Each structure stands twice: as structure tokens, then as C-alpha cells.
């Protein structure tokens, strides 16, 4: 009988389950959006929201606590990016979008993502476009400088011949 047993087991022992959740939560923090089964998304949703709330309230003292649930890269991203983004929000940091069933085993699939995921993507796209424009502008300026330098050099006619022409004469 299952009396007072809380949580989802997923036919895994405790260590396997903790590793699975740590991987899923770290991926969510780093990527912003992950595709997984609906059950796994529902299982990590509560945990990740509690982590965000705790990090949002006290950012510096939570490193030891967060190490149990997140990888080192995800921990840095949580403290520096995710928690400040949700500073004004009281809860509900994630959303689950159902996708339908997986073909192989008919398991229900879903995306789990941050609520402001689209806004962050739009900002990143704009930043990338601005970087690309600056890069092309710099490249165009560099080419223009090279052309100016080439035009300034005097070319003496008849003095220099190409290596192909000198080989043909021999």
C-alpha cells in the first residue's frame, strides 16, 4: 500500500531519480525550454519554482543549497540571470505546453519553459542582429581602408612583371 508516499517514482531508485531531476532542472535553467514527458515536467515544475523563489529572496547564501539540485553552470545562471528576471514576479515562473503523444511509446510529451521565454528570445535575436550589423559595418570599413591603401601606392608600368610571364619568356 502507498500510504503517505509523496512524489513520483518513475520506476527509479532515489539516486537515479535525483540525478534525473538535477539534469532536467539544469537543462531548463541553461536552455530556457526543454522537451520532456508531461509527467517529468510536472514533477520538476514545483521544485524549480521553489528554487527560483528561494534564490530570488536571498541570492548569495544559497550556493550550498542549490548545489544539490543544479549543476555548477546552471547554478551560476540561476543566480545571475534567472532570479533577477523574476524579481517582481510572485510565483508561476514556468509553463507547461502539451505537445501530443510520442510515436514510439505513446507517452505524452510537453515543453516546460520559463514564462518570459519568448521575451528573452526576442532580446537575444535583436542583440545578435545588432552584433551582425556592427560586424558587417566593421568589415566594410576594413575593406574600404584596404582599397584606399592600394590606390595610394604608385604602380610603375613595365618594371614589374608577373611570375607567369617571366616563366613563359624563359
Backbone as JSON Lines, residues from 0, in Angstrom:
{"i":0,"aa":"X","n":[0.83,-1.18,0.0],"ca":[0.0,0.0,0.0],"c":[0.87,1.24,0.0]}
{"i":1,"aa":"X","n":[0.39,2.28,-0.66],"ca":[1.13,3.53,-0.72],"c":[0.48,4.53,0.22]}
{"i":2,"aa":"X","n":[0.84,4.46,1.46],"ca":[0.28,5.41,2.42],"c":[1.29,6.52,2.66]}
{"i":3,"aa":"X","n":[0.85,7.76,2.46],"ca":[1.66,8.95,2.72],"c":[2.97,8.97,1.95]}
{"i":4,"aa":"X","n":[2.98,8.41,0.75],"ca":[4.16,8.46,-0.1],"c":[3.96,9.6,-1.07]}
{"i":5,"aa":"X","n":[4.87,10.58,-1.02],"ca":[4.72,11.78,-1.83],"c":[5.71,11.76,-2.98]}
{"i":6,"aa":"X","n":[5.3,12.27,-4.12],"ca":[6.21,12.41,-5.26],"c":[6.04,11.3,-6.28]}
{"i":7,"aa":"X","n":[6.77,11.46,-7.36],"ca":[6.7,10.49,-8.45],"c":[7.96,9.65,-8.46]}
{"i":8,"aa":"X","n":[7.8,8.35,-8.69],"ca":[8.96,7.46,-8.61],"c":[9.58,7.16,-9.97]}
{"i":9,"aa":"X","n":[8.81,7.12,-11.04],"ca":[9.3,6.83,-12.39],"c":[10.07,5.52,-12.48]}
{"i":10,"aa":"X","n":[9.74,4.55,-11.64],"ca":[10.4,3.24,-11.63],"c":[11.91,3.37,-11.48]}
{"i":11,"aa":"X","n":[12.36,4.32,-10.66],"ca":[13.78,4.54,-10.41],"c":[14.01,4.57,-8.91]}
{"i":12,"aa":"X","n":[15.24,4.22,-8.5],"ca":[15.55,4.36,-7.09],"c":[15.85,5.84,-6.79]}
{"i":13,"aa":"X","n":[16.1,6.16,-5.55],"ca":[16.21,7.55,-5.12],"c":[17.34,8.28,-5.83]}
{"i":14,"aa":"X","n":[18.52,7.68,-5.91],"ca":[19.66,8.36,-6.53],"c":[19.45,8.59,-8.02]}
{"i":15,"aa":"X","n":[18.87,7.62,-8.71],"ca":[18.57,7.78,-10.13],"c":[17.57,8.92,-10.35]}
{"i":16,"aa":"X","n":[16.57,8.96,-9.5],"ca":[15.54,9.98,-9.61],"c":[16.12,11.37,-9.35]}
{"i":17,"aa":"X","n":[16.96,11.5,-8.33],"ca":[17.6,12.79,-8.04],"c":[18.48,13.23,-9.21]}
{"i":18,"aa":"X","n":[19.21,12.3,-9.8],"ca":[20.07,12.63,-10.94],"c":[19.24,13.06,-12.14]}
{"i":19,"aa":"X","n":[18.11,12.37,-12.37],"ca":[17.22,12.74,-13.46],"c":[16.69,14.15,-13.27]}
{"i":20,"aa":"X","n":[16.19,14.45,-12.09],"ca":[15.64,15.78,-11.81],"c":[16.72,16.85,-11.89]}
{"i":21,"aa":"X","n":[17.92,16.55,-11.4],"ca":[19.02,17.51,-11.46],"c":[19.37,17.83,-12.91]}
{"i":22,"aa":"X","n":[19.39,16.82,-13.74],"ca":[19.68,17.03,-15.16],"c":[18.61,17.83,-15.85]}
{"i":23,"aa":"X","n":[17.35,17.51,-15.58],"ca":[16.24,18.23,-16.2],"c":[16.2,19.69,-15.75]}
{"i":24,"aa":"X","n":[16.38,19.92,-14.45],"ca":[16.32,21.29,-13.94],"c":[17.52,22.11,-14.43]}
{"i":25,"aa":"X","n":[18.69,21.5,-14.5],"ca":[19.86,22.21,-15.01],"c":[19.67,22.57,-16.48]}
{"i":26,"aa":"X","n":[19.13,21.65,-17.25],"ca":[18.87,21.92,-18.66],"c":[17.86,23.04,-18.84]}
{"i":27,"aa":"X","n":[16.83,23.05,-18.01],"ca":[15.83,24.11,-18.08],"c":[16.45,25.47,-17.78]}
{"i":28,"aa":"X","n":[17.3,25.52,-16.77],"ca":[17.93,26.79,-16.4],"c":[18.86,27.27,-17.51]}
{"i":29,"aa":"X","n":[19.64,26.35,-18.09],"ca":[20.61,26.73,-19.11],"c":[19.96,27.02,-20.46]}
{"i":30,"aa":"X","n":[18.98,26.2,-20.86],"ca":[18.38,26.34,-22.18],"c":[17.15,27.25,-22.21]}
{"i":31,"aa":"X","n":[16.42,27.31,-21.12],"ca":[15.22,28.12,-21.08],"c":[13.97,27.38,-21.47]}
{"i":32,"aa":"X","n":[14.14,26.27,-22.19],"ca":[12.99,25.49,-22.64],"c":[13.48,24.08,-22.95]}
{"i":33,"aa":"X","n":[12.79,23.07,-22.42],"ca":[13.15,21.69,-22.71],"c":[11.91,20.91,-23.08]}
{"i":34,"aa":"X","n":[12.12,19.85,-23.85],"ca":[11.04,18.95,-24.22],"c":[11.22,17.66,-23.44]}
{"i":35,"aa":"X","n":[10.19,17.24,-22.75],"ca":[10.23,16.02,-21.95],"c":[8.81,15.46,-21.86]}
{"i":36,"aa":"X","n":[8.64,14.41,-21.09],"ca":[7.29,13.88,-20.92],"c":[6.5,14.78,-19.96]}
{"i":37,"aa":"X","n":[5.2,14.72,-20.08],"ca":[4.35,15.57,-19.23],"c":[4.57,15.26,-17.75]}
{"i":38,"aa":"X","n":[4.73,13.99,-17.42],"ca":[4.9,13.59,-16.02],"c":[6.19,14.15,-15.44]}
{"i":39,"aa":"X","n":[7.28,14.08,-16.21],"ca":[8.55,14.61,-15.72],"c":[8.48,16.13,-15.6]}
{"i":40,"aa":"X","n":[7.81,16.77,-16.54],"ca":[7.67,18.23,-16.48],"c":[6.88,18.64,-15.24]}
{"i":41,"aa":"X","n":[5.82,17.91,-14.95],"ca":[5.03,18.21,-13.76],"c":[5.81,17.94,-12.48]}
{"i":42,"aa":"X","n":[6.69,16.93,-12.53],"ca":[7.46,16.58,-11.34],"c":[8.5,17.64,-11.01]}
{"i":43,"aa":"X","n":[9.13,18.23,-12.03],"ca":[10.19,19.21,-11.74],"c":[9.64,20.63,-11.6]}
{"i":44,"aa":"X","n":[8.41,20.84,-12.04],"ca":[7.86,22.2,-12.01],"c":[7.85,22.8,-10.6]}
{"i":45,"aa":"X","n":[7.34,22.06,-9.65],"ca":[7.27,22.56,-8.28],"c":[8.65,22.8,-7.69]}
{"i":46,"aa":"X","n":[9.57,21.88,-7.96],"ca":[10.92,22.01,-7.41],"c":[11.64,23.22,-7.98]}
{"i":47,"aa":"X","n":[11.54,23.41,-9.29],"ca":[12.27,24.52,-9.91],"c":[11.67,25.85,-9.48]}
{"i":48,"aa":"X","n":[10.36,25.9,-9.28],"ca":[9.75,27.15,-8.83],"c":[10.16,27.48,-7.4]}
{"i":49,"aa":"X","n":[10.28,26.47,-6.55],"ca":[10.76,26.72,-5.19],"c":[12.21,27.19,-5.19]}
{"i":50,"aa":"X","n":[13.02,26.63,-6.09],"ca":[14.41,27.08,-6.19],"c":[14.5,28.54,-6.64]}
{"i":51,"aa":"X","n":[13.67,28.91,-7.61],"ca":[13.69,30.29,-8.09],"c":[13.25,31.24,-6.98]}
{"i":52,"aa":"X","n":[12.21,30.87,-6.24],"ca":[11.73,31.72,-5.15],"c":[12.8,31.89,-4.09]}
{"i":53,"aa":"X","n":[13.43,30.8,-3.73],"ca":[14.47,30.89,-2.7],"c":[15.67,31.72,-3.18]}
{"i":54,"aa":"X","n":[16.07,31.52,-4.43],"ca":[17.19,32.28,-4.98],"c":[16.84,33.75,-5.13]}
{"i":55,"aa":"X","n":[15.6,34.01,-5.49],"ca":[15.14,35.38,-5.68],"c":[15.17,36.17,-4.38]}
{"i":56,"aa":"X","n":[14.84,35.52,-3.29],"ca":[14.79,36.2,-1.99],"c":[16.17,36.46,-1.43]}
{"i":57,"aa":"X","n":[17.02,35.45,-1.4],"ca":[18.38,35.62,-0.89],"c":[19.34,35.0,-1.89]}
{"i":58,"aa":"X","n":[20.0,35.82,-2.66],"ca":[20.79,35.31,-3.77],"c":[22.13,34.72,-3.33]}
{"i":59,"aa":"X","n":[22.82,35.31,-2.39],"ca":[24.19,34.92,-2.13],"c":[24.33,33.7,-1.23]}
{"i":60,"aa":"X","n":[23.44,33.49,-0.31],"ca":[23.62,32.43,0.68],"c":[23.1,31.08,0.22]}
{"i":61,"aa":"X","n":[22.65,30.96,-1.0],"ca":[22.01,29.73,-1.43],"c":[22.89,28.79,-2.24]}
{"i":62,"aa":"X","n":[24.17,29.1,-2.41],"ca":[25.02,28.26,-3.25],"c":[25.06,26.82,-2.76]}
{"i":63,"aa":"X","n":[25.25,26.62,-1.46],"ca":[25.32,25.26,-0.93],"c":[24.0,24.53,-1.1]}
{"i":64,"aa":"X","n":[22.9,25.23,-0.89],"ca":[21.59,24.62,-1.04],"c":[21.32,24.25,-2.51]}
{"i":65,"aa":"X","n":[21.67,25.14,-3.42],"ca":[21.38,24.91,-4.84],"c":[22.27,23.85,-5.47]}
{"i":66,"aa":"X","n":[23.44,23.6,-4.91],"ca":[24.35,22.61,-5.47],"c":[23.74,21.22,-5.51]}
{"i":67,"aa":"X","n":[22.83,20.95,-4.61],"ca":[22.17,19.64,-4.59],"c":[21.23,19.46,-5.78]}
{"i":68,"aa":"X","n":[20.69,20.56,-6.29],"ca":[19.66,20.48,-7.32],"c":[20.12,20.9,-8.7]}
{"i":69,"aa":"X","n":[21.22,21.63,-8.84],"ca":[21.66,22.16,-10.13],"c":[23.14,21.91,-10.36]}
{"i":70,"aa":"X","n":[23.52,21.83,-11.63],"ca":[24.93,21.7,-11.99],"c":[25.61,23.05,-11.76]}
{"i":71,"aa":"X","n":[26.95,23.09,-11.72],"ca":[27.65,24.36,-11.46],"c":[27.33,25.47,-12.47]}
{"i":72,"aa":"X","n":[27.25,25.13,-13.75],"ca":[26.91,26.14,-14.76],"c":[25.49,26.66,-14.57]}
{"i":73,"aa":"X","n":[24.58,25.75,-14.3],"ca":[23.19,26.14,-14.08],"c":[23.04,26.96,-12.81]}
{"i":74,"aa":"X","n":[23.84,26.66,-11.81],"ca":[23.79,27.41,-10.56],"c":[24.18,28.87,-10.8]}
{"i":75,"aa":"X","n":[25.24,29.08,-11.56],"ca":[25.67,30.45,-11.89],"c":[24.59,31.18,-12.69]}
{"i":76,"aa":"X","n":[23.99,30.47,-13.65],"ca":[22.93,31.09,-14.46],"c":[21.7,31.41,-13.63]}
{"i":77,"aa":"X","n":[21.38,30.54,-12.69],"ca":[20.21,30.77,-11.83],"c":[20.4,32.04,-11.02]}
{"i":78,"aa":"X","n":[21.57,32.2,-10.41],"ca":[21.81,33.35,-9.54],"c":[21.96,34.63,-10.35]}
{"i":79,"aa":"X","n":[22.65,34.57,-11.5],"ca":[22.94,35.8,-12.24],"c":[21.86,36.2,-13.24]}
{"i":80,"aa":"X","n":[21.12,35.24,-13.81],"ca":[20.16,35.56,-14.87],"c":[18.7,35.32,-14.48]}
{"i":81,"aa":"X","n":[18.41,34.12,-14.02],"ca":[17.01,33.72,-13.81],"c":[16.37,34.46,-12.63]}
{"i":82,"aa":"X","n":[17.01,34.43,-11.48],"ca":[16.43,35.06,-10.29],"c":[16.2,36.56,-10.49]}
{"i":83,"aa":"X","n":[17.15,37.33,-11.04],"ca":[16.87,38.76,-11.26],"c":[15.73,39.01,-12.25]}
{"i":84,"aa":"X","n":[15.56,38.1,-13.22],"ca":[14.48,38.27,-14.2],"c":[13.11,38.22,-13.53]}
{"i":85,"aa":"X","n":[12.98,37.41,-12.49],"ca":[11.69,37.21,-11.83],"c":[11.61,37.95,-10.51]}
{"i":86,"aa":"X","n":[12.38,39.0,-10.32],"ca":[12.42,39.74,-9.07],"c":[11.03,40.29,-8.7]}
{"i":87,"aa":"X","n":[10.27,40.77,-9.67],"ca":[8.97,41.37,-9.41],"c":[7.81,40.36,-9.44]}
{"i":88,"aa":"X","n":[8.07,39.14,-9.87],"ca":[7.01,38.15,-10.02],"c":[6.84,37.35,-8.72]}
{"i":89,"aa":"X","n":[5.63,37.1,-8.32],"ca":[5.36,36.42,-7.04],"c":[5.35,34.9,-7.15]}
{"i":90,"aa":"X","n":[5.25,34.36,-8.32],"ca":[5.22,32.91,-8.49],"c":[4.81,32.57,-9.9]}
{"i":91,"aa":"X","n":[4.71,31.29,-10.21],"ca":[4.32,30.87,-11.55],"c":[5.37,31.21,-12.58]}
{"i":92,"aa":"X","n":[6.58,30.73,-12.37],"ca":[7.7,31.09,-13.24],"c":[7.78,30.22,-14.49]}
{"i":93,"aa":"X","n":[7.13,29.06,-14.46],"ca":[7.23,28.13,-15.59],"c":[5.85,27.87,-16.18]}
{"i":94,"aa":"X","n":[5.88,27.4,-17.42],"ca":[4.64,26.97,-18.07],"c":[4.91,25.65,-18.76]}
{"i":95,"aa":"X","n":[3.88,24.82,-18.81],"ca":[3.96,23.52,-19.48],"c":[3.04,23.56,-20.69]}
{"i":96,"aa":"X","n":[3.59,23.28,-21.86],"ca":[2.82,23.27,-23.1],"c":[2.76,21.84,-23.6]}
{"i":97,"aa":"X","n":[1.58,21.29,-23.69],"ca":[1.41,19.9,-24.12],"c":[1.58,19.8,-25.63]}
{"i":98,"aa":"X","n":[2.3,18.75,-26.08],"ca":[2.63,18.59,-27.5],"c":[1.92,17.44,-28.17]}
{"i":99,"aa":"X","n":[1.36,16.53,-27.42],"ca":[0.78,15.34,-28.02],"c":[1.57,14.13,-27.57]}
{"i":100,"aa":"X","n":[1.31,13.0,-28.19],"ca":[1.94,11.76,-27.75],"c":[3.15,11.42,-28.63]}
{"i":101,"aa":"X","n":[4.14,10.8,-27.99],"ca":[5.33,10.34,-28.7],"c":[4.96,9.1,-29.51]}
{"i":102,"aa":"X","n":[5.53,8.98,-30.69],"ca":[5.14,7.91,-31.6],"c":[5.56,6.54,-31.06]}
{"i":103,"aa":"X","n":[6.77,6.44,-30.54],"ca":[7.3,5.12,-30.18],"c":[6.54,4.45,-29.04]}
{"i":104,"aa":"X","n":[6.26,5.18,-27.97],"ca":[5.62,4.55,-26.81],"c":[4.34,5.25,-26.37]}
{"i":105,"aa":"X","n":[3.88,6.2,-27.14],"ca":[2.63,6.91,-26.9],"c":[2.63,7.68,-25.58]}
{"i":106,"aa":"X","n":[3.82,8.09,-25.14],"ca":[3.92,8.89,-23.92],"c":[3.58,10.35,-24.23]}
{"i":107,"aa":"X","n":[2.88,10.98,-23.33],"ca":[2.51,12.39,-23.52],"c":[3.74,13.28,-23.41]}
{"i":108,"aa":"X","n":[4.0,14.09,-24.43],"ca":[5.17,14.96,-24.45],"c":[4.74,16.4,-24.18]}
{"i":109,"aa":"X","n":[5.69,17.18,-23.65],"ca":[5.38,18.57,-23.32],"c":[6.67,19.39,-23.31]}
{"i":110,"aa":"X","n":[6.52,20.68,-23.55],"ca":[7.59,21.64,-23.33],"c":[7.4,22.21,-21.94]}
{"i":111,"aa":"X","n":[8.49,22.4,-21.21],"ca":[8.44,23.19,-19.99],"c":[9.4,24.34,-20.23]}
{"i":112,"aa":"X","n":[8.92,25.55,-19.99],"ca":[9.71,26.74,-20.28],"c":[9.41,27.83,-19.27]}
{"i":113,"aa":"X","n":[10.29,28.82,-19.22],"ca":[10.06,29.99,-18.37],"c":[8.93,30.81,-18.97]}
{"i":114,"aa":"X","n":[8.19,31.49,-18.14],"ca":[7.04,32.26,-18.6],"c":[7.48,33.37,-19.55]}
{"i":115,"aa":"X","n":[8.62,33.99,-19.3],"ca":[9.09,35.09,-20.15],"c":[10.09,34.61,-21.2]}
{"i":116,"aa":"X","n":[10.01,33.35,-21.58],"ca":[10.97,32.76,-22.52],"c":[10.97,33.47,-23.87]}
{"i":117,"aa":"X","n":[9.8,33.8,-24.4],"ca":[9.72,34.45,-25.71],"c":[10.33,35.84,-25.68]}
{"i":118,"aa":"X","n":[10.12,36.57,-24.59],"ca":[10.71,37.91,-24.46],"c":[12.23,37.83,-24.47]}
{"i":119,"aa":"X","n":[12.78,36.85,-23.77],"ca":[14.23,36.67,-23.71],"c":[14.76,36.31,-25.09]}
{"i":120,"aa":"X","n":[14.04,35.43,-25.8],"ca":[14.46,35.06,-27.15],"c":[14.46,36.27,-28.08]}
{"i":121,"aa":"X","n":[13.42,37.1,-27.97],"ca":[13.35,38.3,-28.81],"c":[14.51,39.23,-28.54]}
{"i":122,"aa":"X","n":[14.88,39.41,-27.27],"ca":[16.02,40.26,-26.92],"c":[17.31,39.69,-27.49]}
{"i":123,"aa":"X","n":[17.49,38.37,-27.38],"ca":[18.71,37.75,-27.9],"c":[18.78,37.88,-29.41]}
{"i":124,"aa":"X","n":[17.65,37.74,-30.09],"ca":[17.63,37.87,-31.54],"c":[18.02,39.29,-31.94]}
{"i":125,"aa":"X","n":[17.47,40.28,-31.25],"ca":[17.83,41.67,-31.53],"c":[19.31,41.93,-31.28]}
{"i":126,"aa":"X","n":[19.83,41.41,-30.18],"ca":[21.25,41.59,-29.89],"c":[22.11,40.94,-30.96]}
{"i":127,"aa":"X","n":[21.73,39.75,-31.41],"ca":[22.5,39.08,-32.45],"c":[22.45,39.85,-33.76]}
{"i":128,"aa":"X","n":[21.3,40.41,-34.1],"ca":[21.19,41.21,-35.32],"c":[22.07,42.45,-35.23]}
{"i":129,"aa":"X","n":[22.05,43.1,-34.07],"ca":[22.9,44.29,-33.89],"c":[24.37,43.94,-34.0]}
{"i":130,"aa":"X","n":[24.76,42.81,-33.4],"ca":[26.16,42.37,-33.5],"c":[26.53,42.09,-34.95]}
{"i":131,"aa":"X","n":[25.64,41.43,-35.67],"ca":[25.92,41.11,-37.07],"c":[26.04,42.38,-37.91]}
{"i":132,"aa":"X","n":[25.16,43.36,-37.65],"ca":[25.25,44.63,-38.38],"c":[26.55,45.34,-38.09]}
{"i":133,"aa":"X","n":[26.97,45.38,-36.82],"ca":[28.22,46.01,-36.45],"c":[29.4,45.3,-37.11]}
{"i":134,"aa":"X","n":[29.33,43.98,-37.14],"ca":[30.41,43.2,-37.73],"c":[30.52,43.47,-39.22]}
{"i":135,"aa":"X","n":[29.39,43.5,-39.92],"ca":[29.43,43.77,-41.36],"c":[29.9,45.2,-41.63]}
{"i":136,"aa":"X","n":[29.51,46.13,-40.76],"ca":[29.96,47.51,-40.91],"c":[31.47,47.6,-40.72]}
{"i":137,"aa":"X","n":[32.0,46.92,-39.72],"ca":[33.45,46.9,-39.49],"c":[34.18,46.26,-40.66]}
{"i":138,"aa":"X","n":[33.62,45.17,-41.19],"ca":[34.25,44.51,-42.32],"c":[34.25,45.43,-43.54]}
{"i":139,"aa":"X","n":[33.15,46.13,-43.77],"ca":[33.08,47.05,-44.91],"c":[34.08,48.19,-44.74]}
{"i":140,"aa":"X","n":[34.22,48.7,-43.52],"ca":[35.19,49.77,-43.27],"c":[36.61,49.27,-43.48]}
{"i":141,"aa":"X","n":[36.88,48.04,-43.06],"ca":[38.21,47.46,-43.26],"c":[38.53,47.29,-44.73]}
{"i":142,"aa":"X","n":[37.55,46.86,-45.53],"ca":[37.76,46.71,-46.96],"c":[37.99,48.06,-47.62]}
{"i":143,"aa":"X","n":[37.25,49.06,-47.16],"ca":[37.43,50.4,-47.71],"c":[38.83,50.93,-47.42]}
{"i":144,"aa":"X","n":[39.36,50.68,-46.24],"ca":[40.71,51.11,-45.89],"c":[41.74,50.4,-46.75]}
{"i":145,"aa":"X","n":[41.55,49.11,-46.99],"ca":[42.48,48.37,-47.84],"c":[42.48,48.93,-49.26]}
{"i":146,"aa":"X","n":[41.31,49.25,-49.77],"ca":[41.23,49.81,-51.13],"c":[41.93,51.16,-51.21]}
{"i":147,"aa":"X","n":[41.79,51.98,-50.2],"ca":[42.45,53.28,-50.17],"c":[43.96,53.1,-50.16]}
{"i":148,"aa":"X","n":[44.47,52.17,-49.37],"ca":[45.9,51.92,-49.32],"c":[46.43,51.44,-50.66]}
{"i":149,"aa":"X","n":[45.68,50.57,-51.32],"ca":[46.11,50.06,-52.62],"c":[46.11,51.16,-53.67]}
{"i":150,"aa":"X","n":[45.16,52.06,-53.6],"ca":[45.09,53.16,-54.57],"c":[46.21,54.17,-54.35]}
{"i":151,"aa":"X","n":[46.72,54.32,-53.15],"ca":[47.78,55.28,-52.85],"c":[49.13,54.82,-53.37]}
{"i":152,"aa":"X","n":[49.37,53.53,-53.48],"ca":[50.66,53.03,-53.93],"c":[50.82,53.3,-55.42]}
{"i":153,"aa":"X","n":[51.92,53.95,-55.82],"ca":[52.14,54.18,-57.25],"c":[52.55,52.88,-57.94]}
{"i":154,"aa":"X","n":[51.98,52.63,-59.07],"ca":[52.28,51.44,-59.84],"c":[53.14,51.86,-61.03]}
{"i":155,"aa":"X","n":[54.33,51.29,-61.13],"ca":[55.24,51.63,-62.22],"c":[55.0,50.65,-63.35]}
{"i":156,"aa":"X","n":[54.68,51.18,-64.48],"ca":[54.37,50.34,-65.63],"c":[55.66,49.78,-66.23]}
{"i":157,"aa":"X","n":[55.64,48.54,-66.6],"ca":[56.76,47.92,-67.28],"c":[57.86,47.44,-66.36]}
{"i":158,"aa":"X","n":[57.98,47.88,-65.15],"ca":[59.04,47.48,-64.24],"c":[58.8,46.09,-63.67]}
{"i":159,"aa":"X","n":[57.59,45.87,-63.21],"ca":[57.29,44.59,-62.59],"c":[56.51,43.72,-63.57]}
{"i":160,"aa":"X","n":[56.87,42.49,-63.64],"ca":[56.1,41.55,-64.46],"c":[55.72,40.38,-63.57]}
{"i":161,"aa":"X","n":[54.65,39.77,-63.89],"ca":[54.19,38.66,-63.06],"c":[55.1,37.46,-63.24]}
{"i":162,"aa":"X","n":[55.09,36.59,-62.31],"ca":[55.95,35.4,-62.34],"c":[55.59,34.47,-63.5]}
{"i":163,"aa":"X","n":[54.35,34.45,-63.91],"ca":[53.92,33.58,-65.01],"c":[54.53,34.08,-66.33]}
{"i":164,"aa":"X","n":[54.52,35.41,-66.5],"ca":[55.07,35.95,-67.75],"c":[56.57,35.72,-67.84]}
{"i":165,"aa":"X","n":[57.3,35.84,-66.73],"ca":[58.74,35.62,-66.75],"c":[59.07,34.16,-67.03]}
{"i":166,"aa":"X","n":[58.26,33.24,-66.58],"ca":[58.48,31.81,-66.85],"c":[58.23,31.5,-68.31]}
{"i":167,"aa":"X","n":[57.25,32.17,-68.94],"ca":[56.94,31.95,-70.34],"c":[58.07,32.44,-71.24]}
{"i":168,"aa":"X","n":[58.71,33.55,-70.85],"ca":[59.8,34.12,-71.65],"c":[61.03,33.22,-71.64]}
{"i":169,"aa":"X","n":[61.24,32.5,-70.56],"ca":[62.41,31.62,-70.46],"c":[62.16,30.39,-71.27]}
